[in-house]
Amino acid sequence: EEDDLYAASQERRRKKRQKYEVKPRFGSWRDELDAPAADDRRAASRAVVRNKGLAPHRTNKYRNPRVKKKIKYARAVVRRKGQVREMRNEAEGYGGEASGVRKGVGKSRRIT
């Protein structure tokens, strides 16, 4: 029974791998023109297969380098908000601290 389960799982894995396999084309280009298969993917050329190399798996948001930089910048802005207070424009002069004054927090520098 274990052998049957193992054989079935191996067969499923083989079929799944075969579905995504890219077949390199080394024969004549006329062979493909004579009998194009509707369900098969077009085979890659030898140069493309040789030049592909290894690439790590990436999540959807990190596949696009522009989006990755955008997310990275947003995280950096959030981190900076903890270090530096944002400037506020005061239209009518000083009206006290809007968020109140907490006596336990000191944001000054000690002069030595």
Stockholm file with secondary structure:
# STOCKHOLM 1.0

chainA/1-112         EEDDLYAASQERRRKKRQKYEVKPRFGSWRDELDAPAADDRRAASRAVVRNKGLAPHRTNKYRNPRVKKKIKYARAVVRRKGQVREMRNEAEGYGGEASGVRKGVGKSRRIT
#=GR chainA/1-112 SS CHHHHHHHHHHHHHHHHHHTCCCCBCSCHHHHHHSCCSSSCCCCBHHHHHHCCCCCCCCGGGSSHHHHHHHHHHHHHHHHHHHSCCCCCCTTSCCCCTTCCCTTCCCSCCCC
#=GC SS_cons         CHHHHHHHHHHHHHHHHHHTCCCCBCSCHHHHHHSCCSSSCCCCBHHHHHHCCCCCCCCGGGSSHHHHHHHHHHHHHHHHHHHSCCCCCCTTSCCCCTTCCCTTCCCSCCCC
//
